[in-house]
Amino acid sequence: MRIVVSILLLGLAASVPDDEARVFVGEVVVVSHDNLQLRRNESITSIGFVGDPAVLAGLHRLNVGEEVRAVFGSTPRAAGPGRINKLISIRRCEENDALCAADGRIQDAKHAEAKKARVLSQEKMAQCRVKMEQTLLKDSRYAPQTTKIQQIQSQENLRKVNALTGARQECATAVMNDHRNAVVEACELHRCGVQIGGGCSHIAGYSLSDVAIERALVACKGK
């Protein structure tokens, strides 16, 4: 059975109101005063949290393997911006527990919906990358990769390009910047960065492959 581990930062989800309670039902895998891991079906959900002393005091009575119903809200962080999960309540699920069963079904439905959305997003991204590559192959600034190995920035090439000085350094920087700019423009053209943190700049940041660095080294060798 494949186990998927998901780390939830519930209080930071922009689409969830700060005061909205979130319920999780599952089998206890790990329980401590600030972390709870619950297994349900093929996934393990790990949730970091804070809580009032009266709520946290009851955690030691929970045992690994027991099915529980945990309710979380959120609260401002003690230091720094943002919010953090707050454990509101947690209890064992009894035999034929109607509330646990109902909440479990809701949780399963949300998980299935999220999985479907992820698959759709991955398919769209794959299609978008194909369109990007087709555009980039027509752009002389772009250094295309022919193998997966070329995606790796070797330490030797990084050392060489970092050792450049003067006109060679300026030339290599310009060549690599041209490569990144080409990726950004193709990404923006096909809107491939819409659902990615950092957008097209994030995608371009990972595009500086070994072949792109080697191109800069060769192009600027005689400077």
C-alpha positions in Angstrom: 0.0 0.0 0.0 1.4 3.4 -1.0 1.6 5.9 1.9 1.3 9.6 1.1 2.5 12.0 3.8 0.9 15.4 3.7 1.9 18.3 5.9 -1.0 20.7 6.6 -0.6 24.3 7.6 -4.2 24.8 8.2 -4.2 28.2 9.7 -2.3 29.6 6.7 -4.7 28.5 4.0 -5.9 31.6 2.3 -9.2 30.1 1.3 -10.1 29.0 4.8 -11.5 31.6 7.3 -9.5 32.0 10.5 -12.4 31.0 12.7 -13.6 28.0 10.7 -13.1 24.6 12.4 -11.6 21.8 10.5 -12.2 18.2 11.5 -10.0 15.2 11.0 -10.8 11.6 11.7 -8.1 8.9 11.6 -6.0 6.3 13.3 -3.3 7.8 15.6 0.2 7.2 14.3 2.0 9.8 16.3 0.8 12.1 19.1 2.6 14.7 21.1 2.0 18.0 22.7 2.5 19.8 19.4 2.1 17.3 16.6 -0.5 14.8 15.5 -0.2 12.2 12.7 -3.4 10.5 11.6 -3.7 7.6 9.1 -6.8 7.4 7.0 -7.0 5.0 4.0 -3.7 5.5 2.1 -2.5 8.8 3.6 -1.0 10.1 6.7 -1.8 13.6 7.7 0.7 15.4 9.9 -0.5 18.5 11.8 1.6 20.8 13.9 -0.4 22.8 16.5 -0.7 24.7 19.7 -3.5 24.4 22.2 -4.9 25.4 25.6 -3.4 23.5 28.5 -6.7 21.8 29.3 -6.9 20.3 25.8 -3.2 19.4 25.6 -3.4 17.6 28.9 -5.6 14.9 27.5 -3.3 14.0 24.7 -1.2 11.5 26.8 -4.3 9.4 27.2 -4.5 8.7 23.5 -2.9 5.5 22.1 -1.3 4.7 18.8 -3.8 2.8 16.6 -6.9 4.4 18.2 -9.3 6.2 15.9 -9.9 9.8 17.0 -11.8 12.9 15.9 -9.7 16.0 16.1 -11.0 19.6 15.7 -8.7 22.4 14.7 -9.0 26.1 14.4 -6.2 28.7 14.2 -4.6 31.4 16.3 -2.1 34.2 15.6 1.5 33.1 16.0 3.2 34.0 19.2 6.1 35.6 17.2 6.0 36.7 13.6 3.2 37.1 11.1 0.6 34.6 10.1 -1.4 32.1 12.1 -0.9 28.6 13.4 -3.2 25.6 13.9 -4.9 25.4 17.3 -6.2 22.1 18.6 -9.8 22.8 19.9 -10.8 19.3 20.9 -9.8 15.7 20.4 -11.5 12.4 21.5 -11.6 8.7 20.7 -14.2 7.5 18.2 -16.5 5.0 19.9 -17.9 1.9 18.2 -20.6 2.8 15.7 -19.7 6.5 16.2 -22.1 8.3 13.9 -20.3 11.7 14.1 -16.9 10.2 13.4 -18.3 8.2 10.5 -20.0 11.3 9.0 -16.9 13.5 9.4 -14.8 10.7 7.9 -17.0 10.6 4.8 -16.7 14.3 4.4 -12.9 14.1 4.8 -12.7 11.3 2.2 -14.8 13.3 -0.2 -12.6 16.4 0.2 -9.5 14.2 -0.2 -10.9 12.7 -3.5 -11.7 16.2 -4.8 -8.3 17.5 -3.9 -6.6 14.5 -5.6 -8.7 15.1 -8.7 -7.7 18.8 -8.7 -4.0 17.9 -8.4 -4.1 15.4 -11.3 -5.9 18.0 -13.4 -3.4 20.7 -12.5 -0.4 18.3 -13.3 -1.9 17.5 -16.7 -2.4 21.2 -17.5 1.2 21.9 -16.4 2.6 19.1 -18.5 0.7 20.5 -21.5 1.8 24.0 -20.8 5.5 22.9 -20.5 5.2 21.3 -24.0 3.9 24.6 -25.4 6.7 26.4 -23.6 9.4 24.1 -25.0 8.0 24.5 -28.5 8.2 28.3 -28.2 11.7 28.2 -26.6 13.2 26.0 -29.3 12.6 28.9 -31.7 14.4 31.3 -29.3 18.1 31.6 -29.9 18.7 32.8 -26.3 17.5 29.4 -24.9 19.9 26.5 -24.3 17.8 23.4 -24.9 18.3 20.2 -22.9 18.6 16.9 -24.7 18.9 14.7 -21.6 17.7 14.8 -18.0 21.3 14.8 -16.9 21.7 18.3 -18.4 19.1 19.6 -16.0 21.7 19.2 -13.2 24.0 22.1 -12.4 27.4 20.3 -11.9 29.6 21.7 -9.2 32.5 21.8 -11.6 30.6 24.1 -14.1 29.3 26.2 -11.3 32.9 26.6 -10.0 34.1 27.6 -13.4 31.4 30.2 -14.0 31.8 31.6 -10.5 35.5 32.0 -11.0 35.1 34.3 -14.1 36.1 37.9 -13.7 35.9 41.1 -15.7 34.5 40.9 -19.3 34.2 37.1 -19.2 32.0 37.4 -16.0 29.8 40.1 -17.6 29.5 38.0 -20.8 28.5 34.8 -19.0 26.0 36.6 -16.8 24.4 38.2 -19.8 24.2 34.8 -21.6 22.6 33.1 -18.6 20.2 36.0 -18.0 19.2 35.8 -21.7 18.4 32.1 -21.2 16.3 32.9 -18.0 14.5 35.8 -19.7 13.6 33.6 -22.6 12.1 31.0 -20.2 10.1 33.8 -18.3 8.7 35.2 -21.6 7.6 31.8 -22.9 6.1 30.9 -19.5 4.2 34.2 -19.4 3.1 33.7 -23.0 1.4 30.4 -22.2 0.5 31.3 -18.6 2.3 28.4 -17.1 3.1 30.1 -13.8 -0.4 31.1 -12.8 -0.8 28.3 -10.1 2.8 28.2 -9.0 4.3 30.0 -6.0 6.7 32.6 -7.5 5.1 32.2 -10.9 7.3 32.2 -14.0 10.3 33.6 -12.1 10.3 30.4 -10.0 10.2 28.2 -13.2 13.0 30.3 -14.8 15.1 29.9 -11.7 15.2 26.1 -12.2 15.9 26.4 -15.9 19.6 27.3 -15.5 20.8 23.8 -16.4 24.3 22.5 -17.0 23.9 23.0 -20.8 23.0 26.6 -20.2 26.0 27.2 -18.0 28.3 25.4 -20.5 27.0 27.6 -23.3 27.9 30.7 -21.3 31.4 29.3 -20.6 32.0 28.5 -24.3 30.5 31.8 -25.6 32.6 33.9 -23.3 35.8 32.0 -23.5 37.5 34.5 -25.8 36.4 37.6 -24.0 
